[in-house]
Amino acid sequence: MADDTHVLDHPPEGAAADWTIPQDWAHFTPEEHRVWDTLFARQAALLPGRASNAYLRGLDVLKLSKPGIPDFEELSDRLMALTGWQVVAVPGLVPDDVFFDHMANRRFVAGNFIRRADQLDYLQEPDVFHDVFGHVPMLADPVFADYLAAYGRGGQRALGLDALKYLGRLYWYTVEFGLIAEPEGLRIYGSGIVSSFAESRFALDDASPNRIAFDLKRVMRTEYRIDDFQQNYFVIPSFDELLRLTVETDFAPLYEELARLPDVPVATVLPEDQVLTLGTQAYALAQK
């Protein structure tokens, strides 16, 4: 008889009720540490002048340049002293309610595995490099750390309002693929960009994508793709403004309004958009 139990219905063997597992840092092999070091060296050389000041400060203060996959216990001690966050290991993807509960309580879940040496450029499921190198430096910034905790609390509310689709888009276009306008120019802070060698260049340098000023309702209407470069990037003016919007917005009536509006397809530019860079869409057209 077929087993129709969903993989996320209950924690896997060896995981606690909250889906956490011991990191067991000693289990990582020399080859896995070399993969981390290869990825780290490549991104660390590329990101100055591209990543946000907050990200680069976090990379420095958390001492992620130490060789090998970071020890979560040491990393959490440093992070806790800065913003009250910690990093906890999980076996892979976790259910939405578990994810939001950890985030609301300032626990960042990180996959306890790393891609193979022949997968340096893309891995569909987030691994420890994406989760730690991509996300954790931003958690050393007090304002962004507060934003992510507020997002976790918002996620818990959204579960009861059947609105995860909209809130997921906010996460995608900020935490994963966000850009920020800094005095020196546009910079990347989204983890999906800073952890990607190719998209770190594409997001800022390529003429193909649109770069649009951040608008909360617009972002939450916008579809996205998980398997290719983004064709719309949304640019926040500051992390303070992102946090303010998140804390001050009453999301329940916003969700109701969004449910009455059509979704906005990938790469679309609306007449009311404040377009900072109008893309050529050359990359997207070449993929067809």
N, C-alpha and C positions, 0 to 999 in steps of 0.2 A: 504494500500500500504506500502511495506517495506521501512524503512528509511535507505538509503545507505550512509548517511553522516558519514564520519569517525570521531571518537571521538577526533582526534587531528586536525580537520579542522578549529576549531575556539575555542577561550577560553570558558571555562564553565561559567555558570551563577555565577556572583559575582567576577570573575577574571578580571583584567585589560587587556588591549590589549597585554601587554607583558607577560600575563599569571600569573602575581604575584597576591597574595592575602594578606590581613592583616594576620599576624600570630595569632593575638588575643590570646595571651599567656594565658589569664584567662579562655579560653574555655577548656583547658586540665583538665581532672578530676584527683582526687587524685590517682585513680588506674593507670591512664596513667603515672603520675609522678613516681609511684612505679615501673612500668615496666622499665622506663628509669634507675632508680636507681639500679634495679636488674642487668640489662645489664651492666651498667657502672661499678658496683662493681666487677662483674665477669671478665670483660676485663681488668680493671685497675690492678687487682691482677695478671693477666696472662702476660701482655705485657712487663714489665721490663725484659731486657735481650733478648727480642724477637723483639720488635719494634725498628725502627731506632731512632737514637738520635734526628733527626729533629722532628719526630712525638711526642716523649715524651716531648721535649721542648715545642712544641705547645700545648699539652694537659695541661701542667703546666701554661704557660703564659696566656692562654685563660681562665683559671679558670673554666674548664669544670667539675671539681670535686664538684662544688656547687650542692646541691640536686635539683632534678627535671629537666625537659626538659628546656634547656637554652632559655632565652629570646633573640630573634634574634637582637633586638635593642641594648641591652647591648653587645652582642657578636660582632656585627658589629662595634661598637665603638672601641673595643679593637683591632679587626682585621684591621680596617681602619688605625689605628695609626701605625701598624706594617708593612703592605704590601699594603695598599690601597684597600683591598678586603672588601666586605660586604656579608652578608647572606640574601637571600630573600626567602619568603615562596611561594610555588606553591602547587596546589591541588594534584599533582601527576606527571606523566610523561608529558613532554612538547615536541612540535615539534622540529626537529633538528635545524632549523634556529633560533628559539627562544633560545634554549639551547646555541648555539654557540655565539649568540649576547650577552647574559648575561655573558658568560665566557670571551669573548674578552674584555668586559668592567668591568671585575673584580667583577662580581656579581655571587655568587654561589647559585644555586637554590636548595632548600631543601624541601622535602615533608612535608606537615603540618599535619602529622598523625603518629601514632606509632602503632606497632604491638600489638596484644593481648598477655596476659600472657601465653597463650598456644601456642604461635608462637615464643618463644624466639630464637630458633635455626635456623630458616629459614623463610624468607619472600621473594617472588619473586620480588615484586615491592619495590624499595628503600623507606624506611620510614625515619623519622627524626633521628633515632638512626644511621642508616647506613650513612645518608648524613652528619650529624653534627659530631658525634663521629668518624666516619670513615674518612671523607674527610677534615673537617675544620682545625684540628690541623696542617696538612701539609701546609695549606695556610698561616700559621704564619711564614713559612720559606721563606725568600725572593727569593731564587733561584727557589724553586718549585713553588712559587706563580707566578713568571715570566713564568715558563714553561707552567702552566695551561692557562695563558692569551694568550701565543703564540699558544697553541693548539686551543683555541677558534678562533683566527684569521685564523689559518689553516683550521679549520672546515668550516668557511665561504667561503674560496676559494674552498675547496673540494666539496661543494654543487654544484658549477658550473662545476665541472670536473667529476661528476658521480663517485666519488672515496670514498664515505663514508665508504664502506666496509673495505677498507684498513686502513683508519684513525681510524675507530672504534676499530680495532684490536690493534692499538698502545695504545689507551686509556685503553683498557681492560688489556693489559699485563704490563702497567705501573701504571696508576692512580688507577686501581681497584685491580690488582693482582701482583704488582711489588715487587721484592726483591732487596736489595742493599748490596754490599760487604763493610762492615765497618771493621776497624782494629780488632774489637772483634770477627768478623765472619759475617755470613749472617744474615741480619735483614729484617723485613717486613716493608713496607710503604704503600702498596696498601690498599685502603679502604675496599675492599671486604674481605681482610684477617684480618685486625686489628679489624673489627667490628664482626668477626665470632669467637666464642669460639673454634669450632672444627677445622677450617682451620688455625687459628693462630698456632696450634700445628702441623697439617698435613704439612703445607708448609715448616716448618723447620726440623721437627723430623722424619717424615715418610720416609721409604726407597722407597716408590712407585714412586713418581714423578721424572721427569728429571729436573735438574736445569742447565740452559744453559746461557752462557754469552750473554748479550744483543747485538743484531745486528739489526739495524733499518729495513732493507729490509726483513730479516728473520721473524721478528715479524709481519710485515705487510702482510706476506703471510700466517700466521698461523691461522687456524680455532680455535674456542673455544666453550666451553659449558657453558651455564648459570645456569644449574641446578645441578651441582655436583662439587666436588673438581677439581681443575686444575691438569692436568698431565704433563704439561710443565710450569715451572716458568722461567722467564727471569731476569737475575741479572745485574743491572747497576753498573758501578764502582763508580759513584758519581752523584749527582743531577746537578752539573756543566756540566758534560759531556752530560747528557740527554738534558739539555737546549741548549747546543752548537749544538748538532745534529739537534735539532728542528729548531733553528734559521738559521743555515747555510745551511741546505739542501734545494735544489730546488725540491719541491715535484711534480711538474707537470711532468717532464720526468720520475721521479720515478714511478708515477702512471701508466704511459704508459708502462714502463718495467714490472711492476707487472701484468698488464692486459695480458701480453704475457706468464706469468709464471703460472704453476699449483699452486693451493692452497696446503698448507701443512696440512695434517690431524692432529687432536688432538693426542698428545703423541708421534708423530714421532720425531726421531732424524736423522738429516741429516749428511752425511759424513763430511761436512765442519763446523759443529757446534763445538764450544768450550764448551765441556761438563764439568761442574763443579761437578755434581753428576749424574751418570747414574742410572735412576730409575729401580726398579724391575717390575713395573707395576702391582704389586700384587693387589692393590686396584681396578684398572680398570678391571682386569681379574675376580676378585671376584664378580663384578657387572653383569657379563655376564650370 
